[in-house]
């Protein structure tokens, strides 16, 4: 049982392979003009929103209905079966993280690909998460229909889980070992299963960090589903239409959103030449994660605090007289959901394009036994697009577009959300938030274009 407390920390995505060599080509591109132009575009959006007198309606409309194909309890059992199959691959498969299906699924397919899918098509994780079915059965077997009070903690369990998640991804020494990950997945699954059985399946939405995270990014989707009984309604609207229909965030949910924003930004920052130079490390001779373990552990938490302070400070500075901070912070923090989702997609885009190929190859031969389940030949993975200028231009353009669109959307949402707080929109009230959005835009693009040494 010794070391069991580390189990929740081990179910984390490994960033060690997440940043490929396209940075060397991006350094030859004129990215500086993009940074300036993006910042100016965000500022101009705020000015137009202020003086235009009319904002987008963000209306949602129903496209069509369909019957529920499989109930969530069934899809959840399928998800649980797949999870344990992946654990088996992690235990008995190859120890190479670029050939083992478990780390590639967790860190590329789910953490990167499913995030992108959720941003486009809504809460996909809700239909495949592996706990609901087993929790319902376990509670029925033991005859337990009550709760132990975990719901009173709000989003704090999800905050704790995500902080551990981020630490393992960004800081820990070996986040990509298949056997370690297999043990971690099994341990984390059982931990959440016990907690959800004790408090009920509804606790998952707030207390389990993956469920809370995917619920957050799915709110940006232009397409989504709403389930009522045995019918599913397919909805459509401008990205962010769901955000305006959300209740204000609780203090613990605000902590969760700021943590997501800070962690993905610190992930990029911690690998840059600039950061390594601050630590006194030659970025061209990076000695490994052990050299920065302690420093980055502390820095991650401090960066979270700094990010939260800047965001909440901007909200506080823009409040009109007589408005309570607690009444404004919850609604206005919703405007940062597009930034969290957008930067995640842009940050991990190259990982999806590169490690995604390895994931398909691993699915073709999950136990490295020479099988060809998908009929693919050996050594078909190719990164030629990273060595061609046009390929890197395309990647940079996509990253730039996602970052800019996310921040423009965040500005528009902040104006719409502030309508319920301040009837008359003023330049002074929106200046702090606008300056922060501009800074976030430039900072995010700089992180994507900066040289890295880790």
C-alpha positions in Angstrom: 0.0 0.0 0.0 3.0 2.3 0.3 2.9 5.0 -2.3 -0.8 4.6 -2.9 -1.3 8.3 -2.4 0.5 8.8 -5.7 -2.1 7.0 -7.8 -4.3 10.0 -8.6 -1.2 11.9 -9.8 -0.3 9.3 -12.3 -3.4 9.4 -14.6 -1.9 12.4 -16.5 -1.0 13.2 -20.1 2.6 13.1 -21.0 4.0 16.2 -22.7 7.4 14.7 -23.4 6.4 13.9 -27.0 3.9 16.7 -27.4 6.1 19.3 -29.1 7.7 18.2 -32.3 10.4 20.0 -34.3 8.2 22.4 -36.2 9.4 25.1 -33.8 12.7 25.2 -35.7 10.9 26.2 -38.9 8.5 28.5 -37.2 11.5 30.5 -36.0 12.1 31.4 -39.7 8.6 32.7 -40.1 7.6 36.4 -39.4 5.5 35.6 -36.4 6.0 39.0 -34.8 3.6 40.7 -37.1 1.0 38.0 -36.3 1.3 38.8 -32.6 0.9 42.5 -33.1 -2.0 42.0 -35.5 -3.8 39.6 -33.3 -3.6 41.9 -30.3 -4.8 44.8 -32.4 -7.7 42.7 -33.7 -8.8 41.8 -30.2 -8.7 45.5 -29.1 -10.6 46.6 -32.2 -13.3 44.0 -31.4 -13.7 45.5 -28.0 -14.0 49.0 -29.4 -16.6 47.9 -32.0 -18.6 46.0 -29.4 -18.6 49.1 -27.2 -19.7 51.6 -29.8 -21.7 49.5 -32.2 -24.7 49.4 -29.8 -25.5 45.8 -30.8 -23.9 42.5 -30.0 -24.4 39.1 -31.6 -27.5 37.4 -30.4 -25.9 34.0 -29.8 -29.3 32.4 -30.4 -29.6 28.6 -30.3 -31.9 26.6 -32.6 -33.0 23.1 -32.8 -31.9 21.1 -35.9 -33.7 17.8 -35.4 -34.5 15.1 -32.9 -33.6 11.5 -32.8 -34.2 8.6 -30.4 -31.5 7.7 -27.9 -29.5 4.8 -29.5 -28.0 3.5 -26.4 -28.6 4.6 -22.8 -25.7 6.2 -20.9 -25.5 3.2 -18.6 -24.8 1.0 -21.5 -22.2 3.3 -23.2 -20.6 3.8 -19.8 -20.1 0.0 -19.5 -18.6 0.0 -23.0 -16.2 2.8 -21.9 -15.3 0.8 -18.8 -14.5 -2.3 -20.8 -12.3 -0.3 -23.2 -10.5 1.3 -20.3 -9.6 -2.1 -18.8 -8.6 -3.4 -22.2 -6.2 -0.5 -22.5 -4.9 -1.2 -19.0 -4.1 -4.7 -20.2 -2.2 -3.3 -23.2 -0.3 -1.0 -20.8 0.7 -3.9 -18.6 1.5 -6.5 -21.2 2.3 -4.5 -24.3 5.5 -2.8 -25.3 7.1 -0.3 -23.0 7.7 2.2 -25.8 5.2 5.0 -25.2 5.0 5.7 -29.0 4.0 2.1 -29.7 1.8 1.3 -26.7 -1.9 2.0 -27.2 -2.6 3.1 -23.6 -0.5 6.2 -23.4 -1.3 7.2 -27.0 -5.0 6.8 -26.2 -4.9 8.7 -22.9 -2.6 11.5 -24.0 -3.3 11.9 -27.7 -6.7 10.5 -28.5 -8.5 11.6 -25.3 -6.6 14.6 -24.0 -6.0 16.2 -27.4 -8.4 14.6 -29.9 -11.5 14.4 -27.7 -10.9 18.0 -26.6 -11.0 19.1 -30.2 -14.1 17.0 -30.9 -15.8 18.4 -27.8 -15.1 22.0 -28.9 -16.8 21.2 -32.2 -19.5 18.7 -31.3 -20.3 19.2 -27.6 -19.9 16.9 -24.6 -18.7 13.7 -26.2 -17.1 12.5 -23.0 -20.5 12.4 -21.3 -21.5 9.4 -23.5 -18.3 7.4 -23.0 -17.2 8.1 -19.4 -16.6 4.8 -17.7 -18.2 5.3 -14.3 -22.0 5.9 -14.6 -23.0 2.4 -15.4 -20.8 0.6 -12.8 -21.8 3.2 -10.2 -25.5 2.6 -10.8 -25.1 -1.2 -10.5 -22.9 -1.0 -7.4 -25.4 1.3 -5.6 -28.2 -1.0 -6.5 -26.3 -4.1 -5.3 -25.4 -2.6 -1.9 -28.8 -0.9 -1.6 -27.3 2.5 -1.0 -29.3 5.5 -2.3 -27.9 8.3 -0.2 -24.9 10.6 -0.3 -21.9 11.2 2.0 -21.8 15.0 1.4 -19.1 15.3 -1.2 -21.4 17.6 -3.2 -20.9 20.3 -0.5 -17.3 20.6 -1.7 -18.4 21.9 -5.0 -15.6 21.7 -7.6 -12.8 21.4 -5.1 -12.2 17.7 -5.7 -12.0 18.4 -9.5 -9.5 21.3 -8.7 -7.3 18.9 -6.7 -7.5 16.3 -9.4 -6.6 18.6 -12.2 -3.7 20.2 -10.2 -2.3 16.7 -9.8 -3.0 16.0 -13.4 -1.1 19.2 -14.5 1.8 18.5 -12.2 2.3 15.1 -13.6 2.1 16.2 -17.2 4.4 19.2 -16.9 6.7 18.5 -14.0 7.0 14.8 -13.1 9.9 12.7 -14.3 8.3 9.9 -16.3 4.7 10.6 -17.4 4.9 8.4 -20.4 5.7 5.0 -19.1 3.0 2.5 -20.2 3.2 0.3 -17.1 3.1 3.3 -14.7 0.2 4.7 -16.6 -1.6 1.4 -16.5 -1.4 1.2 -12.7 -2.4 4.9 -12.5 -5.4 4.5 -14.7 -6.6 1.5 -12.7 -6.0 3.2 -9.4 -7.7 6.4 -10.4 -10.6 4.6 -11.9 -11.2 2.7 -8.6 -10.8 5.8 -6.5 -13.4 7.7 -8.5 -15.7 4.6 -8.6 -15.7 4.4 -4.7 -16.3 8.2 -4.3 -19.1 8.2 -6.9 -20.8 5.1 -5.3 -20.7 6.9 -2.0 -22.1 10.2 -3.2 -24.1 9.2 -6.4 -23.4 9.5 -10.1 -24.4 13.2 -10.2 -21.2 14.0 -8.2 -19.1 13.1 -11.2 -20.0 16.3 -13.1 -18.4 18.5 -10.4 -16.0 16.2 -8.6 -14.3 14.2 -11.3 -11.8 16.5 -13.2 -12.0 14.9 -16.6 -15.8 15.2 -16.6 -15.7 18.7 -15.3 -13.0 19.7 -17.9 -14.9 18.2 -20.9 -18.1 19.8 -19.8 -16.3 23.1 -19.7 -14.8 23.0 -23.2 -17.9 21.5 -24.7 -19.8 24.8 -23.9 -17.9 26.4 -26.9 -19.3 24.0 -29.5 -21.4 25.3 -32.3 -23.2 21.9 -32.4 -24.4 20.0 -29.3 -27.0 17.6 -28.0 -29.7 18.0 -25.3 -31.2 14.8 -24.0 -34.7 14.5 -22.6 -36.0 11.1 -21.7 -35.5 8.8 -24.7 -35.1 11.7 -27.2 -31.9 13.6 -28.2 -32.2 17.1 -29.7 -29.4 18.3 -31.9 -28.8 22.0 -31.3 -26.8 24.6 -33.2 -25.7 28.1 -32.5 -22.8 30.5 -32.6 -19.8 29.3 -30.5 -20.5 30.4 -27.0 -24.3 30.2 -27.2 -24.3 27.7 -24.4 -22.0 29.8 -22.3 -24.6 32.6 -22.0 -27.1 30.1 -20.7 -24.9 28.8 -17.9 -25.4 29.9 -14.2 -22.6 32.0 -12.7 -19.5 30.0 -11.7 -19.1 29.2 -8.0 -15.8 30.2 -6.3 -14.5 26.6 -6.6 -15.5 26.5 -10.3 -13.6 29.8 -10.8 -10.6 28.1 -9.3 -11.0 25.2 -11.7 -11.2 27.5 -14.8 -8.2 29.6 -13.8 -6.2 26.4 -13.1 -7.0 25.1 -16.6 -5.9 28.4 -18.1 -2.7 28.6 -16.0 -1.6 25.0 -16.5 -1.7 24.9 -20.3 0.1 28.2 -20.4 2.7 27.1 -18.0 3.1 23.9 -20.0 4.2 26.0 -22.9 6.2 28.5 -20.9 8.2 25.9 -19.0 9.8 24.6 -22.2 10.8 27.9 -23.7 14.4 29.1 -23.9 13.3 32.2 -21.9 12.1 30.1 -19.0 15.1 27.7 -18.9 17.5 30.7 -19.0 15.7 32.2 -16.0 16.5 28.9 -14.2 20.2 29.1 -15.3 19.9 26.1 -17.7 21.4 26.1 -21.1 18.4 25.3 -23.3 20.5 23.6 -25.9 21.8 21.1 -23.3 18.6 20.4 -21.3 19.7 18.0 -18.5 16.2 16.5 -18.1 13.2 17.0 -15.9 14.9 16.1 -12.7 16.9 19.3 -12.9 13.8 21.5 -12.8 11.5 19.2 -10.7 11.4 21.3 -7.6 11.4 24.7 -9.2 8.7 23.9 -11.7 6.5 22.3 -9.0 6.5 25.5 -7.1 6.3 27.7 -10.2 3.2 25.8 -11.4 1.3 26.8 -8.3 2.6 30.3 -8.3 1.7 30.7 -12.0 -1.8 29.6 -11.2 -2.0 32.2 -8.4 -0.7 34.9 -10.8 -3.1 34.0 -13.5 -6.1 33.9 -11.1 -5.0 37.2 -9.6 -4.7 39.0 -13.0 -8.1 37.7 -14.2 -10.0 38.5 -11.0 -8.1 41.8 -10.6 -9.2 42.8 -14.1 -12.8 42.0 -13.3 -12.6 43.9 -10.0 -11.1 47.0 -11.6 -13.8 47.2 -14.2 -16.8 47.0 -11.8 -19.1 50.0 -11.5 -19.6 51.5 -8.1 -22.0 49.7 -6.0 -21.5 46.3 -7.6 -20.3 43.5 -5.4 -17.3 41.6 -6.6 -18.8 38.2 -5.8 -21.9 39.0 -7.9 -19.7 39.9 -11.0 -16.9 37.4 -10.8 -19.1 34.3 -11.3 -20.8 35.5 -14.5 -17.8 37.2 -16.1 -15.4 34.3 -15.6 -17.5 32.4 -18.1 -16.0 34.6 -20.8 -12.7 32.9 -20.3 -14.0 29.4 -21.3 -13.2 30.0 -25.0 -9.6 31.0 -24.2 -9.1 27.8 -22.1 -10.5 25.6 -24.9 -8.8 27.5 -27.8 -5.4 27.5 -26.4 -5.6 23.8 -25.5 -6.4 23.0 -29.1 -3.7 25.2 -30.5 -1.1 24.1 -28.0 -1.5 20.4 -28.7 -2.3 20.6 -32.4 1.2 19.3 -33.5 0.9 16.4 -30.9 -2.4 15.4 -32.6 -0.8 15.5 -36.0 2.3 13.5 -35.0 1.4 11.2 -32.1 -2.0 10.7 -33.7 -0.3 8.7 -36.4 1.5 6.6 -33.8 -1.9 6.0 -32.2 -3.3 4.6 -35.4 -0.1 2.5 -35.8 -0.5 1.1 -32.3 -4.2 0.2 -33.0 -2.9 -1.6 -36.0 -0.6 -3.7 -33.8 -1.6 -3.2 -30.1 0.7 -5.8 -28.6 3.6 -5.2 -31.0 3.3 -8.8 -32.2 3.6 -8.1 -35.9 -0.2 -8.1 -36.4 -1.8 -5.7 -39.0 -5.4 -5.4 -37.7 -6.0 -2.4 -39.9 -4.0 -3.7 -42.9 -1.4 -0.9 -42.5 2.3 -1.5 -43.5 5.2 -1.0 -41.1 6.8 2.4 -40.8 4.1 4.4 -42.5 4.2 7.2 -40.0 5.6 10.4 -41.6 6.5 13.8 -40.3 7.5 15.3 -43.6 5.1 18.2 -43.2 7.2 19.5 -40.3 10.2 19.9 -42.5 8.4 21.8 -45.3 7.8 25.5 -45.0 4.3 25.3 -46.4 3.4 22.6 -43.9 4.6 24.6 -41.0 2.9 27.7 -42.4 -0.4 25.8 -42.4 0.1 24.7 -38.8 1.0 28.2 -37.7 -2.0 29.6 -39.5 -4.3 27.1 -37.9 -2.9 27.9 -34.4 -3.1 31.6 -35.0 -6.7 31.4 -36.2 -7.8 29.3 -33.2 -6.1 31.6 -30.7 -7.5 34.8 -32.3 -11.0 33.4 -32.7 -11.0 32.2 -29.1 -10.1 35.7 -27.8 -12.4 37.6 -30.1 -15.2 35.3 -28.8 -14.1 35.9 -25.2 -14.3 39.6 -25.7 -17.8 39.4 -27.2 -19.0 37.1 -24.4 -17.6 39.4 -21.8 -19.7 42.3 -23.2 -22.8 40.1 -23.3 -22.3 38.8 -19.8 -21.6 42.3 -18.4 -25.0 43.5 -19.6 -26.6 41.8 -16.6 -24.2 43.6 -14.3 -24.0 47.1 -15.9 -26.8 48.5 -18.0 -24.7 51.2 -19.6 -21.5 49.9 -21.1 -18.6 52.3 -20.6 -15.0 52.4 -21.9 -13.6 52.5 -18.4 -15.5 49.4 -17.2 -14.3 47.3 -20.2 -10.7 48.6 -20.4 -9.1 46.3 -17.8 -10.7 43.2 -19.3 -9.8 44.2 -22.8 -6.2 44.9 -21.9 -6.0 41.5 -20.3 -7.6 39.8 -23.4 -5.0 41.5 -25.6 -2.2 40.4 -23.4 -3.5 36.9 -23.3 -3.6 36.8 -27.1 -0.1 38.0 -27.6 1.2 35.8 -24.8 -0.5 32.7 -26.2 0.9 33.2 -29.7 4.4 34.0 -28.3 4.4 30.7 -26.4 3.5 28.8 -29.6 6.2 30.5 -31.6 9.0 30.6 -29.0 12.0 28.2 -29.3 11.9 25.3 -26.8 14.6 23.3 -25.1 12.7 20.7 -23.1 
